[in-house]
Amino acid sequence: MTRDEFIGLASAEQESLRRFLLSLCNDAALADDIAQDALVNAYVASSSFRGAARFSTWLFRIAYNCFIDRMRGRRLQTAPLDSPAARAVPGPEAADGRFRHEDLHRAIGMLPDKERAALLLFYMEDKPVKEVADILEMPAGSVRAYLTRGRQHIKDYLEKWKTR
């Protein structure tokens, strides 16, 4: 792959890659750093890209690996669904569309990494289950299970919020 080919392909994926990473780590600066690492790693490894998978699948896999590497030994700033931080949500009297939207993002941020990654790739990036499976390096059945569990966790969280 030539430099110009790489730049063209990477440019087409840059915004969705950044959006995916931002949703994973909830920190714009960290998402930008990880995206930059992923793009550098992808460029260095571009000679090994054989086209067996789509370029976006390959790039998102590299980015997800960079995210995992960054998170090793460092906990994401999230709380379990039943923690005091999760319960500190505005009451129904403040529940306009903006707060509901923020609450959904908070719920997504509280999901375990693989559930969150599967949901974000499937719903926000419109990737098919097979491609999500390739990116996360797991069987398609596991992706479907993560999607089901992730939806249930979000539903549970939002129901707790609704009853407050």
Contacts in CASP RR format, 6 or more apart in sequence:
PFRMAT RR
TARGET T0000
AUTHOR 0000-0000-0000
METHOD contacts of the structure
MODEL  1
MTRDEFIGLASAEQESLRRFLLSLCNDAALADDIAQDALVNAYVASSSFR
GAARFSTWLFRIAYNCFIDRMRGRRLQTAPLDSPAARAVPGPEAADGRFR
HEDLHRAIGMLPDKERAALLLFYMEDKPVKEVADILEMPAGSVRAYLTRG
RQHIKDYLEKWKTR
1 9 0 8 1.000
1 46 0 8 1.000
1 47 0 8 1.000
1 49 0 8 1.000
6 42 0 8 1.000
6 43 0 8 1.000
6 46 0 8 1.000
9 55 0 8 1.000
9 59 0 8 1.000
10 39 0 8 1.000
10 42 0 8 1.000
10 43 0 8 1.000
10 59 0 8 1.000
13 55 0 8 1.000
13 56 0 8 1.000
13 59 0 8 1.000
13 60 0 8 1.000
14 35 0 8 1.000
14 39 0 8 1.000
16 56 0 8 1.000
16 125 0 8 1.000
17 35 0 8 1.000
17 38 0 8 1.000
17 59 0 8 1.000
17 60 0 8 1.000
17 63 0 8 1.000
18 31 0 8 1.000
18 32 0 8 1.000
18 35 0 8 1.000
19 124 0 8 1.000
19 125 0 8 1.000
20 60 0 8 1.000
20 63 0 8 1.000
20 120 0 8 1.000
20 121 0 8 1.000
20 124 0 8 1.000
20 125 0 8 1.000
21 30 0 8 1.000
21 31 0 8 1.000
21 34 0 8 1.000
21 35 0 8 1.000
21 38 0 8 1.000
21 63 0 8 1.000
21 67 0 8 1.000
22 28 0 8 1.000
22 31 0 8 1.000
23 108 0 8 1.000
23 109 0 8 1.000
23 116 0 8 1.000
23 120 0 8 1.000
23 124 0 8 1.000
24 31 0 8 1.000
24 67 0 8 1.000
24 113 0 8 1.000
24 116 0 8 1.000
24 117 0 8 1.000
24 120 0 8 1.000
25 31 0 8 1.000
25 34 0 8 1.000
25 67 0 8 1.000
25 70 0 8 1.000
25 71 0 8 1.000
25 76 0 8 1.000
26 76 0 8 1.000
26 77 0 8 1.000
26 78 0 8 1.000
26 109 0 8 1.000
27 77 0 8 1.000
30 70 0 8 1.000
33 70 0 8 1.000
34 63 0 8 1.000
34 66 0 8 1.000
34 67 0 8 1.000
34 70 0 8 1.000
35 63 0 8 1.000
37 66 0 8 1.000
37 70 0 8 1.000
38 59 0 8 1.000
38 62 0 8 1.000
38 63 0 8 1.000
38 65 0 8 1.000
38 66 0 8 1.000
39 59 0 8 1.000
41 62 0 8 1.000
41 66 0 8 1.000
42 49 0 8 1.000
42 58 0 8 1.000
42 59 0 8 1.000
42 62 0 8 1.000
45 62 0 8 1.000
49 55 0 8 1.000
49 58 0 8 1.000
51 58 0 8 1.000
53 61 0 8 1.000
53 131 0 8 1.000
53 134 0 8 1.000
54 131 0 8 1.000
56 131 0 8 1.000
57 127 0 8 1.000
57 131 0 8 1.000
57 134 0 8 1.000
57 135 0 8 1.000
60 121 0 8 1.000
60 125 0 8 1.000
60 127 0 8 1.000
60 135 0 8 1.000
61 134 0 8 1.000
61 135 0 8 1.000
61 137 0 8 1.000
64 117 0 8 1.000
64 135 0 8 1.000
64 136 0 8 1.000
67 113 0 8 1.000
68 113 0 8 1.000
71 113 0 8 1.000
76 109 0 8 1.000
76 113 0 8 1.000
78 109 0 8 1.000
78 110 0 8 1.000
78 111 0 8 1.000
79 85 0 8 1.000
79 86 0 8 1.000
79 110 0 8 1.000
80 86 0 8 1.000
80 110 0 8 1.000
81 107 0 8 1.000
81 110 0 8 1.000
81 153 0 8 1.000
81 156 0 8 1.000
81 157 0 8 1.000
81 160 0 8 1.000
82 160 0 8 1.000
86 106 0 8 1.000
86 110 0 8 1.000
86 157 0 8 1.000
86 160 0 8 1.000
87 160 0 8 1.000
87 164 0 8 1.000
89 103 0 8 1.000
89 106 0 8 1.000
89 161 0 8 1.000
89 164 0 8 1.000
90 99 0 8 1.000
90 103 0 8 1.000
91 161 0 8 1.000
91 164 0 8 1.000
92 162 0 8 1.000
92 164 0 8 1.000
103 157 0 8 1.000
103 158 0 8 1.000
103 161 0 8 1.000
104 154 0 8 1.000
104 158 0 8 1.000
106 157 0 8 1.000
107 153 0 8 1.000
107 154 0 8 1.000
107 157 0 8 1.000
107 158 0 8 1.000
108 116 0 8 1.000
108 119 0 8 1.000
108 120 0 8 1.000
108 154 0 8 1.000
109 116 0 8 1.000
110 153 0 8 1.000
110 157 0 8 1.000
111 119 0 8 1.000
111 150 0 8 1.000
111 153 0 8 1.000
111 154 0 8 1.000
114 136 0 8 1.000
114 138 0 8 1.000
114 146 0 8 1.000
115 146 0 8 1.000
115 147 0 8 1.000
115 149 0 8 1.000
115 150 0 8 1.000
115 153 0 8 1.000
116 150 0 8 1.000
117 135 0 8 1.000
117 136 0 8 1.000
118 132 0 8 1.000
118 136 0 8 1.000
118 143 0 8 1.000
118 146 0 8 1.000
118 147 0 8 1.000
118 150 0 8 1.000
119 146 0 8 1.000
119 147 0 8 1.000
119 150 0 8 1.000
119 151 0 8 1.000
119 154 0 8 1.000
121 127 0 8 1.000
121 131 0 8 1.000
121 132 0 8 1.000
121 135 0 8 1.000
121 136 0 8 1.000
122 129 0 8 1.000
122 132 0 8 1.000
122 143 0 8 1.000
122 147 0 8 1.000
127 135 0 8 1.000
129 140 0 8 1.000
129 141 0 8 1.000
129 143 0 8 1.000
129 144 0 8 1.000
129 147 0 8 1.000
130 140 0 8 1.000
132 143 0 8 1.000
133 139 0 8 1.000
133 140 0 8 1.000
133 141 0 8 1.000
133 142 0 8 1.000
133 143 0 8 1.000
136 143 0 8 1.000
END
